[in-house]
Amino acid sequence: MLQTNYYILTGGPGMGKTVIIDALRHSGYTCVPETGRAVIREQVAAGGDALPWGNRSAFARRMFRQSVTDYDAHLGIQAPVFFDRGIPDITGYLQLCGLTVPPDMAAANHTLRYNPLVFIAPPWEDIFRNDRERKQSFEEAVATFDMMAGTYRSLGYRLSYLPETSVEERVAFILRSMLPG
């Protein structure tokens, strides 16, 4: 099922995606937060191990379930919906970790489709920051970016690289890029 009004923001961690999603939300757009952060918070609070520094397969499985739920939950919306990462990001994550992509996840990449134009935040060391949930080094963030770019390209998506500029200008770039013609 192709949802041309579903737009993905992807890239490496710490490259400004969440700040852009927040700015779009404040501008009145429907936005879906990154599932990984929610899973991390839930698992830490519960003492679980479905974490990127614990059971990575279980972490990916939880992200996948939530991503499918988020995809389905917005089907009735005709206006643009922005996702802080999409289902293909989970495939990229598993590949980055050297783990097998389960058949149901691989199939979802082909059946639950987003707009063919995917916005990707390239590595930008000046804005990169770690926090309690983001523990990767800048080098790991670059490797994640490369994996996401390759994953989305292999699935037939067209990448639009976000400029290294202010949040407001990045949002304007995204909105201009969505216009037909």
C-alpha positions in Angstrom: 0.0 0.0 0.0 1.6 3.3 -1.1 0.9 6.4 1.0 2.2 9.3 -1.0 1.3 11.7 1.9 3.7 9.8 4.2 7.1 11.5 4.3 10.2 10.0 6.1 13.1 11.9 7.7 16.0 9.5 8.1 19.8 9.6 8.5 22.3 9.0 11.3 21.5 9.7 14.9 22.2 13.3 16.1 21.7 14.9 12.7 18.7 17.1 13.6 15.8 14.9 12.5 13.8 15.2 15.7 14.2 19.0 15.9 12.9 19.2 12.4 10.0 16.9 13.2 9.2 19.1 16.3 9.3 22.2 14.1 6.9 20.6 11.6 4.6 19.6 14.4 4.6 23.1 15.8 3.6 24.3 12.3 0.5 22.2 12.4 1.6 19.1 10.5 0.9 15.5 11.7 4.2 14.0 12.9 5.2 10.6 14.2 8.1 10.4 16.7 11.0 8.1 16.4 10.0 4.6 17.7 13.5 3.7 18.9 13.6 6.4 21.6 10.2 5.3 22.9 11.3 1.7 23.0 14.5 2.6 24.9 12.6 4.7 27.5 10.1 1.9 28.0 12.7 -0.8 28.3 14.9 1.2 30.6 11.9 1.9 32.9 10.9 -1.7 32.9 14.4 -3.1 33.3 14.1 -4.9 29.9 16.9 -5.8 27.6 15.3 -5.0 24.2 17.8 -2.2 23.8 20.5 -1.3 21.2 23.1 -2.1 23.9 21.3 -5.3 24.9 19.1 -7.6 22.8 19.3 -5.8 19.4 16.9 -8.3 17.7 14.3 -7.8 20.4 14.8 -4.0 20.1 14.3 -4.2 16.3 11.2 -6.3 16.8 9.6 -3.8 19.2 10.5 -0.9 16.8 8.9 -2.8 13.9 5.7 -3.5 15.7 5.3 0.2 16.7 6.3 1.4 13.2 3.6 -0.8 11.6 1.1 0.5 14.2 2.1 4.1 13.5 1.8 3.5 9.7 -1.7 2.0 10.1 -2.9 4.6 12.6 -2.5 7.5 10.1 -4.1 5.8 7.0 -7.2 8.1 7.1 -5.2 11.3 7.0 -5.0 13.0 3.6 -2.6 15.8 4.6 1.2 15.2 4.8 2.3 13.0 7.7 6.0 13.2 8.7 7.8 10.2 10.2 11.0 10.4 12.3 12.3 7.3 10.6 10.3 4.6 8.8 10.0 0.9 8.6 13.1 0.6 6.2 15.2 2.1 9.0 14.7 -1.1 11.0 16.1 -3.1 8.1 19.1 -0.7 7.9 19.6 -1.1 11.7 19.6 -4.9 11.6 22.0 -4.9 8.7 24.3 -2.4 10.4 24.3 -4.8 13.4 25.1 -7.8 11.2 21.7 -9.3 12.1 19.3 -11.1 9.8 16.2 -9.2 8.6 13.2 -11.4 9.4 10.9 -12.2 6.4 7.9 -10.2 7.8 10.1 -7.1 8.1 11.6 -7.5 4.7 8.1 -7.9 3.2 6.8 -4.8 5.0 9.4 -2.7 3.2 7.6 -3.6 -0.1 4.0 -3.6 1.1 3.9 -0.6 3.5 5.3 2.2 1.2 5.9 5.8 1.9 6.3 8.8 -0.5 9.1 7.9 -2.9 10.9 11.1 -1.8 12.8 10.5 1.5 14.5 13.3 3.3 17.9 12.3 4.7 19.9 14.3 7.2 23.6 13.9 6.3 26.4 13.7 8.8 27.0 17.2 10.4 29.5 17.1 13.2 28.8 20.7 14.3 25.3 19.7 15.5 26.0 16.1 16.6 25.2 15.4 20.3 24.9 12.4 22.5 22.3 12.0 25.2 20.9 9.4 27.6 19.3 7.5 24.7 21.8 8.2 21.9 25.1 6.7 22.8 26.7 6.3 19.3 30.0 8.1 18.4 30.0 10.4 15.4 31.7 7.7 13.4 28.9 5.3 14.2 26.4 8.0 13.2 28.1 8.3 9.9 28.0 4.5 9.4 24.3 4.6 10.2 23.7 7.4 7.7 25.5 5.4 5.0 23.5 2.3 5.8 20.2 4.2 5.8 21.0 5.8 2.5 21.9 2.4 1.0 18.8 0.8 2.4 16.4 3.4 1.1 18.0 3.5 -2.3 17.9 -0.3 -2.6 14.1 -0.1 -1.9 13.6 2.4 -4.8 13.3 5.6 -2.7 14.7 8.9 -4.0 16.9 10.6 -1.4 16.7 14.4 -0.8 19.7 15.5 1.3 18.9 18.2 3.9 21.1 21.2 3.7 23.4 22.1 6.6 21.5 25.2 7.7 19.0 26.4 10.3 16.0 24.3 11.4 13.7 26.9 9.8 15.5 26.7 6.5 15.6 22.9 6.6 11.8 22.8 7.2 11.3 25.3 4.3 13.5 23.1 2.1 11.3 20.1 2.9 8.1 21.9 2.3 9.3 23.3 -1.0 10.6 19.8 -2.1 7.1 18.4 -1.6 5.5 20.8 -4.1 4.7 19.2 -7.5 6.7 20.4 -10.4 
